[in-house]
Amino acid sequence: MNADDHRTLDPVLPRIAAIFGLAASIVIIVAVVFVSQITVSSDDLAGSVQDMAHHRFAAGASAWLFALALIGFVPFFLGLAATLGERGSGLGWIGAALLIAFAVMNAPANLAPFVVAHHLAAGIKAGDPAAQAVAEGMLGLFLVVDKMAHVVFGIGALLTARAMAADGRFPRWLPPVAAIAGILMILFALSLAVPALELAIGLGSAFTLLWIIGSSLWLLGLKRAVALASR
């Protein structure tokens, strides 16, 4: 790689992207700790609603943390696309647009458990059928939006992986990790028709975090690479 490959790069945006990527990844991990305490299942909406009503703090905390983390990923997606754009890759920007669409779709949808736990819990605990029905409807809608959003994420991740591979500056293992994450998220979305594919979300999330954290650490080192290359 020669110095001219780096001189057009602005190190500020990649560093900001990296900071948001790492911070949002930490928030996601904390959110997973909270959500593990409650049941969120499309096969048992009634049971899930009851569980959220009885674990209000865990449901509310996980809902807000997931929503904040998803919004926090937006600067990361933009910074990554801008870095890829330095090599003239339009795929990076298309991928970023889809990944941002995923965050915008899913962030408000993830607040459904908070509404159930904090605004409908009293009625659910008292056996109010109206509160139970509203809560189940909200949770069901959230799960459908979540699956749709993961299709968008999967396509965006695949396009971004292709752009990263074509760029040539990233570690060779990062594009395949992003591609695997995208494929697994699409498989998770198909669990609406094939419930067994629900298990793909765990592995898909792990690959997604590995991709984002790895990319963020690389972006943090970009400023140093620019300085060295311009000498």
HUVEN-V732104 format. One record per residue. N is the residue number from 0. SS is DSSP state (helix for helix, strand for strand, loop for the rest). OMEGA is omega as a letter, one per 20 degrees, with the letter a starting at -180 (* if undefined). D_CENTER is the distance of its C-alpha to the mean C-alpha in Angstrom with 2 decimals. Layout:
n->N ss->SS omega->OMEGA d_center->D_CENTER
n->N ss->SS omega->OMEGA d_center->D_CENTER
This chain:
n->0 ss->loop omega->a d_center->31.87
n->1 ss->loop omega->a d_center->34.20
n->2 ss->helix omega->a d_center->34.11
n->3 ss->helix omega->r d_center->33.87
n->4 ss->helix omega->a d_center->30.40
n->5 ss->loop omega->a d_center->29.15
n->6 ss->loop omega->r d_center->31.38
n->7 ss->loop omega->a d_center->29.51
n->8 ss->loop omega->r d_center->26.25
n->9 ss->loop omega->a d_center->25.46
n->10 ss->helix omega->a d_center->24.14
n->11 ss->helix omega->a d_center->23.11
n->12 ss->helix omega->r d_center->20.00
n->13 ss->helix omega->r d_center->18.55
n->14 ss->helix omega->r d_center->19.33
n->15 ss->helix omega->r d_center->17.67
n->16 ss->helix omega->a d_center->14.48
n->17 ss->helix omega->a d_center->14.79
n->18 ss->helix omega->r d_center->15.49
n->19 ss->helix omega->r d_center->12.48
n->20 ss->helix omega->a d_center->10.23
n->21 ss->helix omega->a d_center->12.25
n->22 ss->helix omega->a d_center->12.55
n->23 ss->helix omega->r d_center->8.95
n->24 ss->helix omega->r d_center->8.69
n->25 ss->helix omega->r d_center->11.88
n->26 ss->helix omega->r d_center->10.96
n->27 ss->helix omega->a d_center->8.23
n->28 ss->helix omega->r d_center->11.16
n->29 ss->helix omega->r d_center->13.59
n->30 ss->helix omega->r d_center->11.87
n->31 ss->helix omega->r d_center->12.08
n->32 ss->helix omega->a d_center->15.71
n->33 ss->helix omega->a d_center->16.45
n->34 ss->helix omega->r d_center->15.00
n->35 ss->loop omega->a d_center->17.02
n->36 ss->loop omega->a d_center->20.06
n->37 ss->loop omega->r d_center->19.76
n->38 ss->loop omega->r d_center->19.85
n->39 ss->loop omega->a d_center->17.50
n->40 ss->loop omega->r d_center->19.09
n->41 ss->loop omega->r d_center->19.91
n->42 ss->loop omega->a d_center->23.15
n->43 ss->loop omega->a d_center->24.35
n->44 ss->helix omega->a d_center->23.28
n->45 ss->helix omega->r d_center->26.46
n->46 ss->helix omega->r d_center->25.92
n->47 ss->helix omega->r d_center->22.33
n->48 ss->helix omega->r d_center->23.66
n->49 ss->helix omega->a d_center->26.49
n->50 ss->helix omega->r d_center->24.34
n->51 ss->helix omega->r d_center->22.23
n->52 ss->helix omega->a d_center->25.54
n->53 ss->helix omega->r d_center->26.92
n->54 ss->loop omega->a d_center->23.98
n->55 ss->helix omega->a d_center->23.36
n->56 ss->helix omega->a d_center->22.14
n->57 ss->helix omega->a d_center->19.54
n->58 ss->helix omega->a d_center->18.24
n->59 ss->helix omega->a d_center->18.34
n->60 ss->helix omega->a d_center->16.87
n->61 ss->helix omega->a d_center->13.81
n->62 ss->helix omega->a d_center->13.35
n->63 ss->helix omega->a d_center->13.72
n->64 ss->helix omega->r d_center->11.71
n->65 ss->helix omega->a d_center->8.50
n->66 ss->helix omega->a d_center->9.54
n->67 ss->helix omega->r d_center->10.52
n->68 ss->helix omega->r d_center->7.60
n->69 ss->helix omega->r d_center->5.52
n->70 ss->helix omega->r d_center->8.92
n->71 ss->helix omega->r d_center->9.39
n->72 ss->helix omega->a d_center->7.03
n->73 ss->helix omega->r d_center->9.43
n->74 ss->helix omega->r d_center->12.37
n->75 ss->helix omega->a d_center->10.91
n->76 ss->helix omega->r d_center->10.35
n->77 ss->helix omega->a d_center->13.82
n->78 ss->helix omega->r d_center->15.45
n->79 ss->helix omega->r d_center->14.53
n->80 ss->helix omega->r d_center->15.86
n->81 ss->helix omega->r d_center->18.88
n->82 ss->helix omega->r d_center->19.65
n->83 ss->helix omega->a d_center->19.60
n->84 ss->helix omega->r d_center->21.64
n->85 ss->loop omega->r d_center->24.36
n->86 ss->loop omega->r d_center->25.32
n->87 ss->loop omega->a d_center->25.39
n->88 ss->loop omega->r d_center->22.42
n->89 ss->helix omega->r d_center->21.58
n->90 ss->helix omega->r d_center->19.02
n->91 ss->helix omega->a d_center->16.79
n->92 ss->helix omega->r d_center->17.00
n->93 ss->helix omega->r d_center->16.57
n->94 ss->helix omega->r d_center->13.42
n->95 ss->helix omega->r d_center->12.11
n->96 ss->helix omega->r d_center->13.38
n->97 ss->helix omega->r d_center->11.54
n->98 ss->helix omega->r d_center->8.08
n->99 ss->helix omega->r d_center->9.27
n->100 ss->helix omega->r d_center->10.64
n->101 ss->helix omega->a d_center->7.53
n->102 ss->helix omega->a d_center->6.54
n->103 ss->helix omega->r d_center->10.29
n->104 ss->helix omega->a d_center->10.78
n->105 ss->helix omega->a d_center->8.55
n->106 ss->helix omega->r d_center->9.28
n->107 ss->helix omega->r d_center->12.98
n->108 ss->helix omega->a d_center->12.82
n->109 ss->loop omega->r d_center->11.41
n->110 ss->loop omega->r d_center->14.65
n->111 ss->helix omega->r d_center->16.80
n->112 ss->helix omega->r d_center->17.36
n->113 ss->helix omega->r d_center->18.52
n->114 ss->helix omega->r d_center->20.97
n->115 ss->helix omega->a d_center->22.21
n->116 ss->helix omega->a d_center->22.76
n->117 ss->helix omega->a d_center->24.33
n->118 ss->helix omega->a d_center->26.09
n->119 ss->loop omega->a d_center->27.06
n->120 ss->helix omega->a d_center->27.62
n->121 ss->helix omega->r d_center->31.30
n->122 ss->helix omega->r d_center->32.10
n->123 ss->helix omega->a d_center->30.27
n->124 ss->helix omega->a d_center->32.16
n->125 ss->loop omega->r d_center->35.37
n->126 ss->loop omega->r d_center->35.00
n->127 ss->loop omega->a d_center->34.64
n->128 ss->helix omega->r d_center->33.86
n->129 ss->helix omega->r d_center->32.61
n->130 ss->helix omega->r d_center->29.98
n->131 ss->helix omega->a d_center->28.98
n->132 ss->helix omega->r d_center->28.79
n->133 ss->helix omega->a d_center->26.75
n->134 ss->helix omega->r d_center->24.26
n->135 ss->helix omega->r d_center->24.01
n->136 ss->helix omega->r d_center->23.62
n->137 ss->helix omega->a d_center->20.76
n->138 ss->helix omega->r d_center->18.95
n->139 ss->helix omega->r d_center->19.75
n->140 ss->helix omega->r d_center->18.48
n->141 ss->helix omega->a d_center->15.12
n->142 ss->helix omega->r d_center->14.85
n->143 ss->helix omega->r d_center->15.97
n->144 ss->helix omega->r d_center->13.62
n->145 ss->helix omega->r d_center->10.67
n->146 ss->helix omega->r d_center->12.26
n->147 ss->helix omega->a d_center->13.01
n->148 ss->helix omega->a d_center->9.61
n->149 ss->helix omega->r d_center->8.58
n->150 ss->helix omega->r d_center->11.76
n->151 ss->helix omega->r d_center->10.89
n->152 ss->helix omega->a d_center->7.74
n->153 ss->helix omega->r d_center->10.26
n->154 ss->helix omega->r d_center->12.95
n->155 ss->helix omega->r d_center->11.23
n->156 ss->helix omega->r d_center->10.38
n->157 ss->helix omega->r d_center->13.99
n->158 ss->helix omega->r d_center->15.51
n->159 ss->helix omega->r d_center->14.01
n->160 ss->helix omega->r d_center->15.22
n->161 ss->helix omega->r d_center->18.55
n->162 ss->helix omega->r d_center->18.82
n->163 ss->helix omega->r d_center->18.20
n->164 ss->helix omega->r d_center->20.82
n->165 ss->helix omega->a d_center->23.22
n->166 ss->helix omega->r d_center->22.87
n->167 ss->loop omega->a d_center->24.42
n->168 ss->loop omega->a d_center->23.71
n->169 ss->loop omega->r d_center->20.64
n->170 ss->loop omega->a d_center->21.36
n->171 ss->helix omega->a d_center->22.06
n->172 ss->helix omega->a d_center->19.71
n->173 ss->helix omega->r d_center->16.49
n->174 ss->helix omega->r d_center->16.61
n->175 ss->helix omega->r d_center->17.29
n->176 ss->helix omega->r d_center->14.42
n->177 ss->helix omega->a d_center->12.00
n->178 ss->helix omega->r d_center->14.16
n->179 ss->helix omega->r d_center->14.22
n->180 ss->helix omega->r d_center->10.46
n->181 ss->helix omega->a d_center->10.77
n->182 ss->helix omega->a d_center->13.89
n->183 ss->helix omega->r d_center->12.77
n->184 ss->helix omega->r d_center->10.02
n->185 ss->helix omega->r d_center->12.95
n->186 ss->helix omega->r d_center->15.23
n->187 ss->helix omega->r d_center->13.27
n->188 ss->helix omega->a d_center->13.61
n->189 ss->helix omega->r d_center->17.27
n->190 ss->helix omega->r d_center->17.79
n->191 ss->helix omega->r d_center->19.08
n->192 ss->loop omega->a d_center->22.08
n->193 ss->loop omega->a d_center->22.03
n->194 ss->helix omega->a d_center->21.08
n->195 ss->helix omega->a d_center->21.37
n->196 ss->helix omega->r d_center->18.19
n->197 ss->helix omega->a d_center->16.25
n->198 ss->helix omega->a d_center->16.47
n->199 ss->helix omega->a d_center->14.21
n->200 ss->helix omega->a d_center->11.05
n->201 ss->helix omega->a d_center->12.26
n->202 ss->helix omega->r d_center->13.06
n->203 ss->helix omega->r d_center->10.10
n->204 ss->helix omega->r d_center->7.82
n->205 ss->helix omega->r d_center->10.70
n->206 ss->helix omega->r d_center->10.93
n->207 ss->helix omega->r d_center->7.44
n->208 ss->helix omega->r d_center->8.34
n->209 ss->helix omega->r d_center->11.77
n->210 ss->helix omega->a d_center->11.05
n->211 ss->helix omega->r d_center->9.38
n->212 ss->helix omega->r d_center->12.10
n->213 ss->helix omega->r d_center->14.72
n->214 ss->helix omega->r d_center->14.18
n->215 ss->helix omega->r d_center->14.25
n->216 ss->helix omega->r d_center->17.43
n->217 ss->helix omega->r d_center->18.92
n->218 ss->helix omega->r d_center->18.37
n->219 ss->helix omega->r d_center->20.07
n->220 ss->loop omega->a d_center->22.97
n->221 ss->helix omega->a d_center->23.32
n->222 ss->helix omega->r d_center->25.66
n->223 ss->helix omega->r d_center->27.98
n->224 ss->helix omega->r d_center->27.99
n->225 ss->helix omega->a d_center->29.03
n->226 ss->helix omega->a d_center->31.78
n->227 ss->helix omega->a d_center->33.11
n->228 ss->helix omega->a d_center->33.09
n->229 ss->loop omega->r d_center->34.96
n->230 ss->loop omega->* d_center->37.80
